[in-house]
Structures are given as structure tokens and as C-alpha cells.
């Protein structure tokens, strides 16, 4: 399953912890997740968790890089 979700705007503090970033990304993924009746809810939940973790890691790296500048 491959899904692309684009976020136009995410409010997060520059000093946010990974836990805070993951929570925000998890909420955003859940809110923007497309309805898929052909995929079990368990598979969708797992995919949402993986998407949130991946997005949180990417955002954490971006925030860390900005701190260094």
C-alpha cells in the first residue's frame, strides 16, 4: 500500500521533542487518511503508525538542521 499525504501547514515548536512531533504528525495523518474500504482497519492503523513515524523522523531532522544554522 502506498499513500501520499501532503501537509500544507503543521504547527510545532522549534524545540519540540520527538514525542511531541510524533503526536502532531500522528494526528495529522489520522485526520487526512483516505477512507479505504478494501483494506482492513488493522492494516490501515499499522500503515498510519508507520506513516506518522516516518514523517516525525523527517520533521525531527529538518528541525534539528535548522537549529544548527
Sine and cosine of phi, psi and omega as CSV:
sin_phi,cos_phi,sin_psi,cos_psi,sin_omega,cos_omega
0.00,0.00,0.79,-0.61,0.05,-1.00
-0.79,-0.61,0.83,-0.56,-0.02,-1.00
-0.75,-0.66,0.67,-0.74,0.08,-1.00
-0.93,-0.38,0.83,-0.56,0.06,-1.00
-0.86,-0.51,0.81,-0.59,0.02,-1.00
-0.95,-0.33,0.69,-0.72,0.03,-1.00
-0.93,-0.36,0.80,-0.61,0.04,-1.00
-0.99,0.17,-0.54,0.84,-0.10,-1.00
-0.43,-0.90,0.77,-0.63,0.08,-1.00
-0.77,-0.63,0.81,-0.58,0.06,-1.00
-1.00,-0.01,0.90,-0.44,0.02,-1.00
-0.48,-0.88,0.64,-0.76,0.01,-1.00
-0.94,0.33,0.53,-0.85,0.01,-1.00
-0.91,0.42,-0.41,0.91,-0.01,-1.00
-0.98,-0.21,0.36,0.93,-0.03,-1.00
-0.91,0.41,0.60,-0.80,0.06,-1.00
-0.98,0.21,0.25,-0.97,0.04,-1.00
-0.85,0.52,-0.63,0.78,-0.01,-1.00
-0.87,0.50,-0.69,0.73,0.03,-1.00
-0.92,0.40,-0.67,0.75,0.01,-1.00
-0.89,0.45,-0.70,0.72,0.01,-1.00
-0.87,0.49,-0.68,0.73,-0.01,-1.00
-0.87,0.50,-0.72,0.70,0.00,-1.00
-0.90,0.44,-0.71,0.71,-0.01,-1.00
-0.92,0.38,-0.62,0.79,0.03,-1.00
-0.88,0.47,-0.71,0.71,0.04,-1.00
-0.88,0.48,-0.70,0.72,-0.02,-1.00
-0.91,0.42,-0.66,0.75,0.02,-1.00
-0.89,0.45,-0.74,0.67,-0.01,-1.00
-0.86,0.51,-0.68,0.74,-0.03,-1.00
-0.92,0.38,-0.50,0.87,-0.09,-1.00
-0.96,-0.27,0.11,0.99,-0.04,-1.00
-0.94,0.34,0.77,-0.64,0.02,-1.00
-0.95,0.31,0.55,-0.83,0.05,-1.00
-0.96,0.28,0.81,-0.59,-0.02,-1.00
-0.76,-0.65,0.98,-0.18,-0.03,-1.00
-0.96,0.28,-0.34,0.94,-0.04,-1.00
-0.99,0.12,-0.09,1.00,-0.02,-1.00
-0.89,-0.45,0.71,-0.70,-0.04,-1.00
-0.88,0.48,0.46,-0.89,-0.01,-1.00
-0.90,0.44,-0.53,0.85,0.03,-1.00
-0.91,0.41,-0.69,0.73,0.05,-1.00
-0.90,0.44,-0.64,0.76,0.02,-1.00
-0.91,0.42,-0.66,0.75,0.01,-1.00
-0.89,0.46,-0.69,0.73,0.04,-1.00
-0.90,0.44,-0.70,0.72,0.02,-1.00
-0.89,0.45,-0.62,0.78,0.05,-1.00
-0.89,0.46,-0.69,0.73,0.01,-1.00
-0.89,0.45,-0.68,0.74,0.02,-1.00
-0.91,0.42,-0.65,0.76,0.02,-1.00
-0.91,0.42,-0.68,0.74,0.01,-1.00
-0.90,0.43,-0.66,0.75,0.01,-1.00
-0.91,0.42,-0.68,0.73,0.02,-1.00
-0.90,0.44,-0.72,0.70,0.01,-1.00
-0.90,0.43,-0.62,0.78,0.01,-1.00
-0.91,0.42,-0.65,0.76,0.04,-1.00
-0.89,0.46,-0.70,0.72,0.00,-1.00
-0.90,0.44,-0.70,0.71,0.00,-1.00
-0.92,0.39,-0.61,0.79,0.05,-1.00
-0.87,0.49,-0.68,0.73,0.03,-1.00
-0.90,0.44,-0.67,0.75,0.01,-1.00
-0.89,0.45,-0.71,0.71,0.01,-1.00
-0.90,0.44,-0.68,0.73,0.01,-1.00
-0.89,0.46,-0.65,0.76,0.01,-1.00
-0.91,0.42,-0.60,0.80,0.03,-1.00
-0.93,0.36,-0.54,0.84,0.02,-1.00
-0.91,0.42,-0.58,0.82,-0.05,-1.00
-0.93,0.36,-0.55,0.83,-0.05,-1.00
-0.91,0.41,0.00,0.00,0.00,0.00
